[in-house]
Amino acid sequence: MSLENHHPLTSISSSTSGFLGQNKLSIRTQNLSIPAKNSGISRCIATPTLEKNEAYKTKVSRNANMAKLQAGYLFPEVARRTEAHKLKYPNAKVISLGIGDTTEPIPEIITSAMAKRSYTLSTIKGYTGYGAEQGEKQLRSAIASTFYANLGIEANDIFVSDGAKSDISRLQVLFGSNVTMAVQDPSYPAYVDSSVIMGQTGQFQTRVEKYENIEYMKCTPENGFFPDLSTVSPTNIIFFCSPNNPTGFAASREQLTKLVQFAKDNGSIIVYDSAYALYMSDDNPRSIFEIPGAKEVSLEFIFKILSARFGTFGFFSLFLLPLIVNNQHLWLGTGATAYT
Ligand SMILES: Cc1ncc(COP(=O)(O)O)c(C=O)c1O
């Protein structure tokens, strides 16, 4: 852009001394100058920097692993296929097994507490600035005593965050691209997709509809929805969801004991997703930490205790991570970087 004027000019300089010392400013392009004080009217004229129709391109390329993802996230794909089916068979009565949604309003006790807390932040006395990276101590203590009494989990083991899906990806950042991982098959898709994005996997194999370098642990009616661990290849990370989404299967104490032993034998970490634990009505474990020794090899998401049950998806992830590396909680570095 150039600025034509009919009066004496003040040019712009990036030098501070020039800027402060004299009324003399200039920029490298010489295309822009501003009139000195009281210098009168100016007229702006655009100076084209690109040839017509030439789109500007950065030199930054996308994470190549993104190209491995198949048709994006699973649920939009389910919705796309459902629509296509309905278009083809307008009279079909479709039972959707796609993404669910909460249907009940958020209880007033939650919304009023949130309103009260946010109002407090608008007062001089109540304003706190950034909160603790791990979440408020009072909340973490309450979670520990309410859900983990007698399981050896304390407030310091608990991290409160903004949702499980984002935490699954952050965990993958923590693990890095050189780990191997296992998932139940079928399972909630975020485990696999975040692994793909991190570069832990090979390409998608269309013939078998699986990614290379992921250990898929078959969970079907034939094996009672629990993997036959004698056929599972050891991996660094084992994502395990119980009750499982989408099968609804909840693992028994004996099965989880086997899983913990399997992880210990192979030096693996279990990422245990107990998102739907509050829906359980039998006495199968609600937490992996009910299994002796699990604390040494596991971390657990318990976020859905609040979110799924009380209609507040994506509000909280209660992230429980007692694993210690070099005398520090495994999550502390990543968590503190991701949250303020
Ligand atoms: C098993 C499981 N884990 C994690 C999530 C994601 O939870 P959030 O809404 O807290 O991101 C879901 C969401 O449906 C889920 O089904």
The ligand as a Tripos MOL2 file, in Angstrom:
@<TRIPOS>MOLECULE
LIG
   16    16     1     0     0
SMALL
NO_CHARGES

@<TRIPOS>ATOM
      1 C1        -15.5900  -44.5010   25.7820 C.3       1 LIG1
      2 C2        -15.5060  -43.0150   25.6090 C.ar      1 LIG1
      3 N1        -14.3950  -42.3780   26.0150 N.ar      1 LIG1
      4 C3        -14.2830  -41.0410   25.8320 C.ar      1 LIG1
      5 C4        -15.2740  -40.2670   25.2440 C.ar      1 LIG1
      6 C5        -15.0860  -38.7660   25.0560 C.3       1 LIG1
      7 O1        -15.5400  -38.0510   26.1490 O.3       1 LIG1
      8 P1        -15.5600  -36.4310   26.2370 P.3       1 LIG1
      9 O2        -16.9230  -36.0060   25.8280 O.co2     1 LIG1
     10 O3        -15.2730  -36.1430   27.6770 O.co2     1 LIG1
     11 O4        -14.4760  -35.9050   25.3400 O.co2     1 LIG1
     12 C6        -16.4390  -40.9060   24.8210 C.ar      1 LIG1
     13 C7        -17.4990  -40.1130   24.1890 C.2       1 LIG1
     14 O5        -18.5140  -40.5760   23.7800 O.2       1 LIG1
     15 C8        -16.5620  -42.3090   25.0020 C.ar      1 LIG1
     16 O6        -17.6450  -42.9690   24.6000 O.3       1 LIG1
@<TRIPOS>BOND
     1     1     2 1
     2     2     3 ar
     3     2    15 ar
     4     3     4 ar
     5     4     5 ar
     6     5     6 1
     7     5    12 ar
     8     6     7 1
     9     7     8 1
    10     8     9 2
    11     8    10 1
    12     8    11 1
    13    12    13 1
    14    12    15 ar
    15    13    14 2
    16    15    16 1
@<TRIPOS>SUBSTRUCTURE
     1 LIG1         1 GROUP 0 **** ****
